[in-house]
Amino acid sequence: MLFIVPTPIGNLKDITLRALEALKEADAVFCEDTRRTAQLLNHFGIQKKLFRYNEHDERSVAGAMAWLRSGKSAALVTDGGSPCISDPGRKLVALARSTGIKVSALPGPSAVIAAAAGSGLPSDSFIFLGFLPRSRGKIVKALTAAFTLKKTVILFESPYRLKKFLAIAREEFGPGLTAIVAREISKIYEEWVGGPVDETIARIEAAGDVKGEVVVLLRPGGSEEEEREEPASGGPGDWLP
């Protein structure tokens, strides 16, 4: 049995009762960073065998599968959020399912869903791009394809590349683009800034260095929803100074 267990993306209180139950029930926990996961388990008084799971190491994947094939159960976690969503886990889940091992995916904390809900942008349907490639050409190609559907686009970006990314988006798609940046969702220093892309860029530049985990939401101008209502100008809480 393989449990896919989302873990808090910031506030430890975001963990679910089912997640705690699965962590207690599993024979072992597969994780990205054993030290970080140990801190989480210790906080909730849980003691388990911890194995580092590396999606890009065939020996690691084989070892995890050998554990599951032996009839033992495992909880798959990442450093925060849901496994398999721009985080390790997809390969193990696919192998487990293909060999008849039962997989149980638990709902729980997700930076993508929290950002969509808190942005004020239309999110009845949206496009999630994860982390984009670093090259300008590939960034533009990915965004161009996504914008053709005229939906809200959500992606993850490094805080060190955020300003460069927003500059590229502004240069390629113009001032009609709406851009919202959510930083450190569910953490103590959670902050949101957003509106027309020029305004967003100006406020982020004025704030200085960007730190922490970043979610970016983009909305192209002229989409069907914007023809019926004013563009969203941001999310909850105070904007960055």
N, C-alpha and C positions, 0 to 999 in steps of 0.2 A: 504494500500500500504506500502510495506517495501522496503526501499532503502538500499542496502549494499554499504557503502561508504568507500573506502580506504582513509586513511589519511597519511600525510607525515611521513616517517620513520626518517627524520632528517631535511632537509632543507624545510622550510615552503613553498618555491616557487614550490615545487613538487606537491602541490595540484592541481587538475584539475578544469577546469571551470565547468564541469558537477557535480563534487563533491560539489562545492560551491553552485551551483544551487539547488542540492538535499537538502543540509543542510538548505537552505533558505526556500524551499518549504515544507519540512516536518513539521508536527505539533509538533513533539518532537524528541529528540535524545536519543537513548539508547547507553550507553557507559560503559567502564570498570571503569574509574576514572573520576568522575564529575569535579574535580578540573583541571585535565589535559585537558579535552575536553573543559571546560570553557575558558581556556587560548587560545586554538585554535580558538574557535568561536569569542572571543573578538578581537583577532588579525585581523580577517576579518570583524569585525563589525556586527556579527550575534548574535541575542538574541533568545534563544529557551528554552523550558522546557527540563531539563536534568533528565534522570532516569538512575540509575546505573543498568546495566544488569549483573547478575551473572548466568552463564551457569549451575553451580552446585547447585543452589538454586531453587527448584521447584516453590516456591512462586514468585520468580523473573520472571521465565519463564512464569508462569500463568498470572502475572500482565502485562507482555509485550503483551501476546496474547490477553488479555482482551482489551487492548488499541487498538490493530489492529482490533479486531472483532467489536469494536464500530464504525468502519468506519473511524477512524483517521489514519493518516500516521505517519511513523517514519523512521528516518535514523539510521541505526545500524553502529557504529564505534568502533574501538579499540584504544588503546593508540598510535598505529602506524602501518601502513601497511593495508592489507586487512583482514577484519573479516573472520572467519571460516578457515583461513590458519594458523594452530598452534595458533589460537586465538579464543575467544568465538564467537558464532554465529550459528554454524551448527544446533544445536537443534531447535533454533527459526526459522531458515529458513525452516527446514524440516516440522515443525508444521504449519507454514504459508502456505506452498505449499499444504500440505495435507488437509487443510481446505478451499482452494480456494482463499486465500489472494494473491494478485499479488505481486511478488518479482522482483525487478530490481537490478541486480548486475552490479555495475560500475567498469570499469577497472581503475587501478591507481598504486600508489607506491607499490613495492614488493621487499623485501630484497632478496628473492629467485631468482627472474628473474634478478635483478641487479647483483647479485653475479655470476649467470651463464653467463651472457653476458660479464662481466668484467674479468672473470678468465682466459680466453684463453683456457680453456678445452673444449673438444667436448660437445656441448649442444643441438644438434639436437634432442636428447632425453636424459632425465636424471631421476634419482630417488630421490625424496625428502622424507626424513625420519622425518622431524620435530625435536622435542626434543627426544633423545633416553632415555631409562631407565637408571638408575644410576648404576645398578649392572654390573660388568664386564661380567658375563656370558650372560646377555641379550644384552649388547652392541655388543659382539662378534657374537652372534646369528643373530642379525639384520644386521650387516655389511656383514657377510658371505653370507646370503641370497641375499642381494643387489648386492654384487660383482659377483655373479654367472651370472648376466646379462651383465657384462662387460660394464657398463655405468658409467658416472659421477654420483657420489652420493653427494647430498647436504643435510646438516643438520644444525640445530641450536644448539649451545652449550653455557653453562654459562661460562663467563670469568674466574670464580673461578675453574672450572673443566677442562678448555681447555688443560692445560699441561698434566694432568692425562689422558685425553681422547686420545691425540696424542701419548702418551707413549704406551697405550694399543694397538692402531692401528698399531704402529710400531712393537711391540712385536709379535702381532698375524699375521700380513700380510706382514712383511718384508720390506727391504729397497727399493723395487721396487715400493712402493706406492707413488703416487704424492699427496701432501697435500697443499692446499691453504687456508689461513685464511683471511677473509675480516672482518675488525672491523670498527664499526661506519659508515656504508655505508650512504652516503648523508649528513653526519654531518661534522663539521669543522675539526675534527681530524681523518677523514677517513684514514685508513691505510690498506695496503695489504702486505702479506708475503707468499711466496710459492715456490714450487719446489719439489725435492725429499724430502721425509718425514724427513730424518735425518737433512737436511739443514733447513727445516722449524722449527723443534724442537729447533735446535741450536740458530736460530735467535730470536725465541720467548723467550727462556730462557735468552738470553743476554739482551732482552728488559726489563726484570724485571716483575713487576706486570701487568697483563692484565686487562683492564677496558672496559666497554661499551658493546654493543651488538655485538655478534660474529656469523658469518656464516662460516661453514667449508665445503670445497669441496674436495672430495677424488676421486682418479682415480686409479683403480688397474692396475698393470703392465700386459702386454701381451694381452690387449684388441685389437680388430680388428683394430681400428684407429691407435694405437701406432705402429702396424706393418708396417704402411704406412708413418708415420710422426714422428718427434721427440716429446717427451712429452712436454706439456706446462710447462713453468717455472714461470708462475705468471700472474699477472694482471696489471692494470694501476697504475701509480703513483710510489712513492718511497716505497721501502720495509721498514719494521721496522728496526731500527738500530740493 
